[in-house]
Amino acid sequence: MDKQQLINISIEIPDVKDHVILRLETINKEVSIVTTVDGIPDKEFKSGSNELKVELKGTPDKEILNSISIYEAENDERVFIGQVEFIKQSEEYLKSRFNFSMKNGYLVLNRCTFNLSQPPDPFDNSEESIMIAGEQEKERIMELFEKIDPEYSKLFGETIHPLTKADIITKYIWRIFSDSGPSDLIDGKKLGLFERLNIIHTEGGTVQCSGTRDLFIELFSLFEPEVKSRKCDVFRYYPPIKNLVVNSHSLLELFIDEKWVAYDPFVRVYFTNKQDDLLSIEQIFKARKDNTLKDIEVTHIETVVEKRQDFNPENNPFDPYGYNYFSTFGYIKYTRLNLILYEELLANTENCIEEGNYNDASANISFVLDRNERDLNMLNDLSVILILSNNLDEAVLKLNYILTIDPENETAKENLKYIADIQSSDKS
């Protein structure tokens, strides 16, 4: 049996940001540890412990590759056991490269020859509710489409195959991107779909694979609400390790022609077999496992961005020293999507207010504001609940906030006048 197959490694990132702890479960002898930084030898030390604390190096101006090679002494010879690599992206580097704030930066697990923990089941399922934009927001999004290319908006009025519509949306997204990556302009913000698209288009906001996937799902569901979709996240290593970014990717599946179909708007591809049948994530996962990736055909969606070239099945996705697109398909997490139509939610909220059911109305409002904190309809509805509950001071704060977003908002102005009349009446 290969030496490295005898070794399991677990990785812990302690609070001390410049160190990792490697736990080698089956090492009984003294080992040598050799570290390199961007390919340059750094340190060599020995340890007889299964717990190794290793310092990682980084610089403010660029990302740094830290490689840790572990050897075991055998008959006075040094026998290679395995290697693990970390990419250190400093807080300063992320700010200068992406204009993104992340305390202590990112630590990325790159390549690892050791056997990490294996999942009990290669698939995981969860559920998430997403909101489909209302008609007013849809009109604003269509205006953005027309600014980029009038041909896009024309196609949405026609009956076309869902996959063709998916390709149109992907092309549109990549026409407005200036770059991809994390961004303080979007990450961690409660922004509606139009606002995110507009920030990307006009202010240079960026998103990564998961953000691109989420934009796509919301746009696709807006124009094709009858076609189901679900999120898929794939991981090279399991389980995800706290405070450590592992080799992973985010894409989705569309339910087309009575089957789930893998679709990747970030890499701009989908997949078929030799018979031209569209493939699911599970079929790709199985092909990786069965070493039949050569039978998969990759269809590239023509966009303004160059095609990705890392689909060569000759690059073994199990090779710890190599990488291709399919390397991350070691563990799959599905997220079922519960689509909530904004217009229905708004109507239900206002009905609840009329009936005095403020609890359900408030739950609806919180659901929307958690996804778009500047939603004027829900902010006005919240102010009405506050007025009816006699929380006038708080209602005034909410209404003034609305006027900072939309100084001409008539509903907010009328409600402020109503409050002023009540307070004036009370004084008299």
N, C-alpha and C positions, 0 to 999 in steps of 0.2 A: 504494500500500500504506500502511496506517495506520502512523504513526510508531512506535507502541509495538510493533508486530509485528516491527520490525527489531532490537529489543533483546532480548538474553538476559541474565538476571541470575543470578549464583550468590551465595549468602549464606554467610558463615562467621562462626561465633561464637567469638571467641578466648577465651583464658583470662581476660582482663580482663573482668569480668562486666558492666561498664557500656558496652561498645562492641560494635558489629557492623561487619563489613567487607562492603561490597557490591562485587561485581565486575561491571562492565558490559562485556560482551564486544565490543560494536560501536561504542562511543562514540569518536569521533575529535576532537571539538571540545570547547571549554571548556563545562562545565555548571554550572548553578546548583543548589544544594541548599537546599531550604526545609524546616525541621523545625517541627512543631507538637506540643504536649503537651496532651492532652485538649482539642484544638480551639483552643488558644491559641498564636499564633505564638511560636516560641522563637528560632531562629537562621536566618540565611541566609548561605551562603558559596559560593565558587566553587572549581572544581577542573578541571584539565586532565588528570587521571589517571583511568585505568579502575578504580583501586582507591580506594574512598572509605571512610574510617573515620568512623563516625558515633556520637556519644555518645547514649545512651538515658537518659531521666529516669525516676525512680520514687520513690515515697514509701512509708513503712512501713505506712500505715493503709489504703491502697486500691490497686486495680490501676490502672495508668496506660496510656493509649493514646498511643504515639509514632508520628506519621505523618511519613514522609520523601517529599517530592515533588521530582522531578528535572526540570529544564528544560534545553534546549539553545538556545544563541544562534544565531539565523538572521536575517540582514538587520536587525540591530539590534533584533530582537524576541525575546521569550522564548517558546519553543515548548515546550509541555508534552510530556514524554516518558513519564512514568509515576510511579507511587506505590507505596510499600510501607509496611505498617503492622505495628507490633509492640505487643503488650500485655505490659507488665512487671508481674509479680506478685512482690512482694518476699518474702523469707524471713519477715519479720514479719507481712505480710498473710496468707500461707498458714497461719501458726501461729494467728493470731487468728480467721481465717474458718473454717478447716477443722480446726484442731488437728493440723496436718500439718507435719512438719519436712522442709525441702528446702533444703540449703545453697545460697545465692545466689538462691533462688527459681526461678520459671519465667519463660522468655521465650517468648512465643507469636507465631508468624507469623500475622497475621490476614488482611488482604486484600492482594493483590499484582497489579498490572496487567501486570507483566513476564512474559515466557515463561520459566518455570522449565524445568529439564531434563525431557524426556519419557522415559518408560520404554520400553525396547526392546520390551516385551510388557506389555499391560495387566494381566496376571495373574501371580501368583507363588504357588508352592506350597511348603509345608514340612509337617513332621509333628511331632506332640506326643503323648506318652502322658499320659493322665489317669486318676486312680484313682476307681473307683466305691465309695462307702462300703459298709461291711459291715453285717450285720443289726443288730448292737448300736447302731451309729450311726444306722441307719435308724429304729429304734424311738424314739430320742431326738428325731430330726427330726419324726417323726409326732406326738410329744407337743407339739412347738412348733406344728405345724399346728393341733392341736386347741385350743391356747390362743388362737390368733388367731381361728379360726372352725371349729367342729366340722364344718361342712358340707364343708370342704376334704378332710378325711381320708376322709369317706364316699365321695367321688367316686373316690378312688384304688382302691377295691375293685371298681369297675364297669368293664365293657368300654366304653370311649368312644373317640372319634376322637382320634388323637395331637394334632391342632391344638387340640381342646377341652382336652385335658390341659395343653398348653403354655400356654393362656390361664389356666387355674387356677393354675399355678405362677407366672406373671407377676403375677397379682392378689395372690397370697400374698406374693411378694417386696416388692411396693409397699405392702402393709399393714404390714410391719415396718420400712420405711424411715422415718427422720425427716428425712433430707436426702440429697443425693448429693454426692460430691466425694472428694478424697484424704483419708486418715486414718492417723495413726500407730498407731491401734488394730489396723489390718489390713494396711496396705501394708508389704511387706517381711517380714511374719511368716509362719512355716510353721505354718499353722492348718488343721485339718480342716474339713470342710463344716459340721458341727454347730456348732463353735466360732465360725466366721465368722457364721453365721446368728444365734447367740445373742448375740454382741457387738453386731451390728446391732440386734437386738431389745431388748436390755436396757441397753446401754452407749452407744448413740448412735453406734456405728461406721458409717462411710460407705464407699461404693465409687463408682467412676465407671462409664462405659459398659462398659469391658472387664471390670471386676469384677462388674458385674451380669450380663453375658453369661456369665461363667465360673460364677457361682452357678447361673444357669439351666441351663446344660449339665449340671452335676453333679447337680442335682435331677432334671432331665428324664431323664437316663440312669439314675438310680436307680429311677425308676418306669416308664420305657419303654426298657429296655436293647436291645430289638430294633430301635428306630428310630435310624438313624445320624444323626449331626450333625457339623458342621464349623464352625470359627471363620472369620469373615470380617472383615478390617480394610480400611477404605476410606480413601483419602487424597486430599485436594484437590491436593497437590503431591507431586512425586516428584523425587529420592529423599528419604526422611527425612533431615533435617539434624541433625548431632550438636549436642547441647545446645540444640536449638530445638524447641519443640512446634509441629507443623504442624497445620493444620485437618484433622482426621481423625475417624473414628468406628469403633466396634466393634459388630458384630452377628453373626448366625450363619445357617446354613442347616440345615433338617431335611429328611431324605429321606422324603417322604410321597407315597404313591401313585405310586411309581416315578419320582419326580423331586425335584430339590433345590428347596426352597422358602425364600425369604428370611423371616427372623423377627427382630424387634428387641424384646427384652424391656426395654431401657432406655427407648426412646421409646414402647414399647407399641403396636406396629403390625405388620401384614403387608400384602401387596400383591396385587392381582388385576388382570387386564385387563378390558375391557368385557364379555367373555364369562364372567367370574367364574372364570377359571383362575388358580390361585396362581402367582405369579411368583418367579423366582430372582434372585439378585444380578446374574448376567450379563445377564438380560433388562432389569433396571433400568438397568444400565450402558449397554446398547445403546440404550435409549429416551432416555437423557440425551444420548448421542452423536448420535442421529438426530433430536433435538429433538421427540420424541413423548411426553414425560412427561404431556401432557394426557390420554393414553389410559390412564394408570395410576390405578386406584382404591385409595385408602388405607383399610384397615380398622383402626379404633382399638379396642384392648382396653380395656374399661371398668374403670378402677381408681379408687382414692381420689384420684388426681392428675389435674389438668386435662389435657385433650388438648393435644398440641403443634399449633401452627397454622402451621408453616413449610413446608407441602407445596405451596403454590400454584405450579403449573407456569408461571404467567405471570412469576414471578420467575426470570429466566434463570439456571440454575446455572452458566453460563460467565461471567456478569457479575462482573468482579473487584470491583465495588463493592457487589454484592448478596450475599445468602445465602439459600438454602433448604436443606432437608434433603438434597437430591440434589447439592449443591455438592461434597460430599466424594467422589462416585463417579467420580473421575478415574483412580484406580489401585486395584486390588484385590489383596489378599493372602489366599489361602486357607491354612488350617492343617488338615490331615487329623488326625483324632483316633483314637488307638489306646486303646481302653478296657481298663483293667486292673481286674478284679474283686478287691476286697480279700480276700474270703474265700478265693479260689483262691490268691492270693499268699501269704496267711498259711499255708495248708495246705502249699503248696510249700516255704515257708521251714522249717517244722518237719520236713518230710520230709528236706530237705537236711541239717539239723542231725543228725538221727538217723543219716543215712548218712555223716556226717563231711565233707560237702561244704560247708565253711564259707565258701568264696569266693562261691558262688551264693547261699547264705543271707544273707551280708553285703550282697550287691548288692540283694537284695529289701528288706532292712531299710533300706538307704540310700534306696532309691526311696520308701519310705513315709515315713520320717522327714524327707526333703526336702520333703514335702507336709504332714506333720503331726508336728511334733517332739515332741508329747506322746502319741503313740500307745503305749498301755501294753503291748499284746501284743508289738509289735516291740521295745520297750525291754527287756521281759523276755527275749525271744529273744536280743537282743544280749548281755545279761548272761550268759545261758547259754553263748554262744560264748566270752565272755571267761573264764568259769570253766573251761570245757573246754580253753581255751588256756593256762590257768594265769596269766591276768592278773587276779589276785584283787583287787588294790587298785582297779583301774579298774572291775571288776565291782561292787565295793562303792559306788563313786561313782554308777554308773548306777542301782543298786537304791535308794539313798537318794534320788536324784532322782525315781524312780517314787513313792516314799512322800510326797514333797512334793506330788505331783499327786493321789495317792489313798492317804491314810494307812492305809487298811484293806486294801490290796492283798495278798492272801494269798500269791500266787506270789512277790512280792518278799520278803515276810517269810521264807518258807520257804528261798529262795535265800540270804538273808543268814545264816540259821541254819546252812545247809549250809556256807557259807564259814567261819563261826565254828568249826564242828566240825573242819573241815580244819586251820585254823590252830592250834587247840588240840591236835589230834593231832600236828601237826608239832613243837610245843614239847615235848611229852612224849616 
